[in-house]
Amino acid sequence: MENYYKILGVSPKASPDDIRRAYRILARRYHPDVNPGRASEEKFKSIAAAYSVLGDDRKRKSYDAELQRAARQQSQQAKQNSYSHRNEAAFNAYRQYEEQFSSARRRSFDNRRRDARRSATSNRERQLRKPDNSILTSSLRALSVLSKRVTQSLFGRETTSDASGPSLAIIEVVVTMQEAINGGKKTVEITNTTPKKKISVTIPQGTKTGSVIRMRSKGSVEEEMVLVIRVASHPFLSLQPKGLVAEVPVTVNEAVSGASITVPTLDEPAVVKIPPGTQSGYEIRLKERGAPLREGGRGDLFIRILIRIPDATGAVGFKEKAQELERYYEESVRRHLKSTLLE
């Protein structure tokens, strides 16, 4: 999202006179008649686009709200990315742990089998020879340190278990949107064990993708599991850090003229007002009407507006009426796009 305040070189708290003055100065400086060239032309277009929004009180209020919302989303996304990167590093370390442990155990087994073959030639050698477990012992000592470091990364503390302690398995559990919101019991099949088995898991209310649940087998300390939750996709619902988002379609006329529409929620339907001139992606916040929070209470529900054109595109006169709308666009709707996606 472009920052129009930076383009005009003014503060977000600038008065309308300050914005008008900055626009006039920059417009004269970068006008194509004064500064011919591709760069000046593009700069002039950006300045004009910024002023068309900031110079209009209604558009400026809407833009300020979007700018603040984008800043919050960026901050939340940064926190989420930090959490995901930390978990990814921990899971990679655990995979390394399991691979090294399996390799060390296999080498130790090969050594013992070789020793057994050699000792079979002599009773005296069989009495004196002991299996060489040095490889396994040294590997387990190193892997114990790795296990402590990884467990601290995942759960915020070190583990006191050693090589003879509990085994650890990381399992991905896929839950539906309904299960993630309402919580409840879920039966999970563990396929990486022999024989396969099923366990009952309690899914907390308001669980999000990336949530971690620790479990230990009943009556034993020899088996510990880390369940990583992934919420399955839903046709129009999504659980985001800010709250529950529901996509609701509206007609072109409702978006242009404004309207009051009834939308579903997790309990009773709600009536929301769509402001005139609403664009696709505009969100209406319903405070404390979203998913239950793990720490108690409820989060917010966001109604995301999506403009839906009629399906009868082949009807007589439909395309002609759509073409009439073209003359009401003051500027290109794709003016904010760069030549490449990563610019």
C-alpha positions as a printed Julia matrix, in Angstrom:
343×3 Matrix{Float64}:
   0.0     0.0     0.0
   1.48    3.32   -1.11
   2.02    5.99    1.54
   0.56    9.14   -0.01
   1.88   11.28    2.87
   5.45   10.29    1.99
   4.82   11.0    -1.68
   3.74   14.58   -0.86
   6.38   14.89    1.86
   3.92   15.86    4.62
   3.01   14.51    8.03
  -0.13   12.39    8.53
  -1.32   15.23   10.81
  -0.81   17.88    8.13
  -3.62   20.4     7.61
  -5.52   20.64    4.29
  -3.61   23.87    3.53
  -0.26   22.14    4.07
  -1.29   19.3     1.75
  -2.51   21.71   -0.92
   0.71   23.75   -0.69
   2.93   20.65   -0.94
   0.98   19.4    -3.96
   1.33   22.69   -5.83
   5.09   22.83   -5.24
   5.66   19.23   -6.34
   3.27   19.49   -9.28
   5.16   22.46  -10.68
   8.49   20.74  -10.14
   7.6    17.44  -11.82
   5.1    18.6   -14.44
   5.95   16.94  -17.8
   5.97   20.33  -19.49
   8.67   21.54  -17.09
  10.58   18.27  -16.7
  10.12   16.1   -19.78
  10.96   12.44  -19.32
   9.54    9.11  -18.2
  10.67    9.45  -14.59
   9.09   12.9   -14.15
   5.87   11.73  -15.75
   5.56    8.76  -13.38
   6.41   10.97  -10.4
   3.77   13.5   -11.46
   1.15   10.75  -11.7
   2.0     9.55   -8.19
   1.72   13.09   -6.82
  -1.64   13.6    -8.52
  -2.94   10.28   -7.2
  -1.83   11.15   -3.66
  -3.49   14.56   -3.77
  -6.73   13.16   -5.21
  -7.07   11.14   -1.99
  -5.56   13.42    0.66
  -7.18   16.52   -0.81
 -10.66   15.07   -0.27
 -11.8    14.88    3.37
 -13.96   11.76    2.92
 -11.35    9.9     0.91
  -8.63   10.93    3.35
 -10.53    9.53    6.35
 -11.07    6.23    4.57
  -7.4     6.13    3.47
  -6.16    6.88    7.01
  -8.24    3.98    8.35
  -6.81    1.63    5.7
  -3.27    2.87    6.41
  -3.63    2.18   10.14
  -5.17   -1.22    9.45
  -2.31   -2.11    7.1
   0.24   -1.07    9.73
  -1.44   -3.28   12.34
  -1.6    -6.22    9.95
   2.07   -5.77    9.06
   3.01   -5.74   12.74
   0.91   -8.84   13.44
   2.31  -10.6    10.38
   5.86   -9.85   11.54
   5.09  -11.44   14.92
   3.47  -14.45   13.21
   6.47  -14.85   10.88
   8.83  -14.71   13.85
   6.81  -17.44   15.58
   6.67  -19.59   12.42
  10.42  -19.24   11.79
  11.16  -20.22   15.38
   8.97  -23.31   15.14
  10.39  -24.24   11.74
  13.92  -24.07   13.11
  12.92  -26.21   16.06
  11.22  -28.83   13.91
  14.23  -29.0    11.58
  16.45  -29.53   14.58
  14.23  -32.35   15.79
  14.38  -34.02   12.38
  18.16  -33.76   12.6
  17.93  -35.26   16.09
  15.92  -38.25   14.88
  18.16  -38.85   11.84
  21.36  -38.74   13.89
  19.89  -40.99   16.59
  18.77  -43.58   14.01
  22.17  -43.49   12.33
  24.0   -43.9    15.63
  21.74  -46.79   16.67
  22.27  -48.53   13.32
  26.08  -48.23   13.57
  26.0   -49.57   17.11
  23.9   -52.55   16.0
  26.33  -53.28   13.15
  29.26  -53.16   15.57
  27.6   -55.59   17.96
  26.75  -58.01   15.14
  30.35  -57.89   13.86
  31.65  -58.5    17.36
  29.31  -61.47   17.76
  30.61  -63.08   14.55
  34.21  -62.65   15.58
  33.69  -63.95   19.1
  32.05  -67.13   17.82
  35.51  -68.46   16.82
  36.75  -68.6    20.39
  35.06  -69.1    23.76
  37.82  -67.13   25.39
  37.33  -64.19   23.01
  33.57  -64.33   23.6
  34.12  -63.99   27.34
  36.57  -61.11   27.02
  35.04  -59.1    24.17
  32.47  -56.4    24.95
  30.32  -54.6    22.37
  31.75  -51.26   21.32
  29.06  -48.74   22.17
  31.32  -45.7    22.04
  29.71  -44.39   18.87
  26.2   -44.6    20.3
  27.27  -43.16   23.66
  29.03  -40.13   22.18
  26.18  -39.51   19.75
  23.54  -39.66   22.46
  25.56  -37.27   24.6
  25.65  -34.73   21.76
  22.01  -35.29   20.86
  20.95  -34.74   24.47
  22.36  -31.21   24.26
  20.53  -30.68   20.96
  17.28  -31.96   22.49
  17.52  -29.48   25.36
  18.15  -26.59   22.99
  15.26  -27.51   20.7
  12.81  -28.12   23.54
  13.71  -24.74   24.99
  12.94  -23.15   21.62
   9.56  -24.9    21.39
   8.34  -24.66   24.96
  10.39  -21.88   26.54
  12.35  -24.15   28.93
  14.96  -26.87   28.94
  14.19  -30.55   29.37
  15.89  -32.69   32.01
  15.44  -35.94   30.12
  18.54  -37.76   28.94
  19.06  -40.43   26.27
  17.01  -42.91   28.31
  14.17  -40.45   28.78
  10.9   -40.14   26.85
  10.8   -40.45   23.08
   9.37  -37.47   21.27
   7.16  -37.38   18.15
   6.01  -34.29   16.27
   2.59  -34.84   14.64
   0.54  -32.51   12.46
  -3.17  -32.48   13.3
  -5.62  -31.07   10.75
  -8.84  -29.64   12.23
 -11.9   -28.17   10.56
 -12.86  -24.52   10.97
 -15.72  -25.58   13.26
 -13.37  -27.64   15.45
 -10.86  -24.77   15.61
 -13.54  -22.27   16.69
 -15.63  -24.4    19.08
 -12.93  -26.81   20.29
 -13.77  -30.28   21.6
 -12.53  -33.87   21.47
 -10.91  -35.23   18.31
  -9.59  -38.71   17.56
  -6.19  -38.65   15.84
  -4.64  -41.69   14.16
  -0.88  -42.05   14.67
   0.53  -43.73   11.55
   4.26  -43.53   12.23
   4.17  -46.16   14.98
   4.0   -49.96   14.86
   1.25  -50.92   15.34
  -0.77  -47.83   14.37
  -2.85  -46.38   17.16
  -5.5   -43.75   17.84
  -5.46  -41.11   20.55
  -8.07  -38.67   21.83
  -7.04  -35.01   21.74
  -8.77  -32.02   23.34
  -8.75  -29.11   20.88
  -9.02  -25.78   22.77
 -11.49  -23.14   21.6
 -10.08  -20.55   19.23
  -7.17  -22.74   18.11
  -5.18  -21.27   15.19
  -2.75  -22.75   12.68
   0.63  -23.24   14.37
  -0.79  -23.84   17.86
   1.1   -26.54   19.78
  -0.39  -29.14   22.12
   1.88  -31.35   24.26
   0.76  -34.83   25.26
   2.28  -37.7    27.24
   1.04  -41.3    27.13
  -1.06  -42.28   30.15
   0.71  -44.33   32.77
   4.11  -43.98   31.1
   6.82  -41.37   30.76
   8.41  -43.12   27.82
   6.35  -41.46   25.09
   5.77  -37.75   24.52
   4.05  -36.11   21.56
   3.97  -32.57   20.21
   0.8   -31.94   18.18
   1.02  -29.04   15.72
  -2.39  -27.73   14.65
  -3.26  -26.82   11.05
  -6.72  -25.38   10.39
  -8.2   -26.62    7.1
  -9.26  -23.99    4.58
 -12.91  -22.83    4.55
 -14.91  -21.41    1.6
 -15.48  -18.0     3.21
 -14.06  -18.06    6.75
 -10.47  -17.57    7.9
  -8.85  -17.34   11.33
  -6.32  -14.52   11.35
  -4.27  -12.96   14.18
  -6.68  -10.0    14.33
  -9.79  -12.21   14.54
 -12.31  -14.23   12.53
 -12.82  -12.95    8.96
 -16.01  -13.74    6.99
 -16.28  -12.85    3.29
 -19.73  -11.55    2.35
 -20.77  -10.72   -1.25
 -22.78   -7.59   -2.13
 -24.24   -6.26   -5.37
 -22.74   -3.42   -7.36
 -25.66   -1.17   -6.43
 -25.27   -1.93   -2.7
 -21.58   -1.03   -2.9
 -22.19    2.18   -4.86
 -25.29    3.48   -3.05
 -24.73    1.94    0.4
 -27.1    -0.46    2.12
 -28.0    -2.27    5.32
 -27.59   -6.02    4.95
 -28.05   -9.0     7.28
 -24.98  -11.18    7.76
 -24.53  -14.46    9.66
 -22.37  -14.63   12.79
 -21.45  -17.45   15.16
 -24.75  -16.92   17.0
 -27.52  -14.49   15.97
 -27.53  -12.74   12.55
 -26.4    -9.12   12.59
 -27.35   -6.09   10.5
 -24.38   -4.08    9.17
 -24.34   -0.85    7.21
 -22.33   -0.61    4.02
 -21.14    2.96    3.36
 -21.75    4.42   -0.13
 -18.77    3.9    -2.41
 -17.56    0.76   -0.63
 -14.75   -1.12   -2.4
 -14.05   -4.85   -2.41
 -11.95   -5.79    0.62
 -13.54   -3.2     2.9
 -13.97   -4.7     6.37
 -16.62   -4.01    9.01
 -15.63   -4.92   12.56
 -18.12   -6.55   14.93
 -16.51   -6.32   18.35
 -16.44   -9.51   20.45
 -18.57  -11.43   17.92
 -15.74  -13.66   16.68
 -14.15  -16.92   17.82
 -13.63  -17.74   21.51
 -10.16  -16.93   22.8
  -8.01  -19.51   24.59
  -7.39  -17.03   27.41
 -11.14  -16.36   27.77
 -13.66  -14.04   26.18
 -14.26  -13.68   22.45
 -12.33  -12.07   19.64
 -13.65   -9.77   16.93
 -15.51  -10.7    13.76
 -14.58   -8.88   10.55
 -17.09   -8.8     7.66
 -15.02   -8.46    4.46
 -17.07   -7.03    1.6
 -16.7    -8.57   -1.86
 -18.47   -6.91   -4.8
 -20.22   -9.52   -6.94
 -21.17   -8.72  -10.53
 -24.32  -10.37  -11.98
 -23.92  -13.81  -13.51
 -26.01  -12.82  -16.55
 -23.07  -11.41  -18.52
 -24.66  -12.59  -21.76
 -27.95  -10.76  -21.21
 -28.99   -8.13  -23.76
 -27.65   -4.68  -22.87
 -25.56   -5.91  -19.93
 -22.15   -5.18  -21.47
 -23.33   -1.8   -22.73
 -24.34   -0.72  -19.22
 -21.02   -1.98  -17.85
 -19.17    0.1   -20.44
 -21.05    3.2   -19.28
 -19.4     2.85  -15.88
 -15.94    3.19  -17.45
 -16.34    6.94  -17.89
 -16.72    7.41  -14.12
 -13.18    6.2   -13.39
 -11.07    9.33  -13.0
  -7.82    7.33  -13.09
  -6.69    3.82  -13.86
  -7.67    1.36  -11.15
  -4.23   -0.23  -11.54
  -2.23    2.97  -11.19
  -0.65    1.78   -7.92
   0.84   -1.34   -9.56
   4.54   -1.4   -10.42
   6.16   -2.94  -13.47
   7.14   -6.0   -11.38
   5.48   -7.51   -8.32
   8.48   -7.08   -6.02
   9.18   -3.4    -6.64
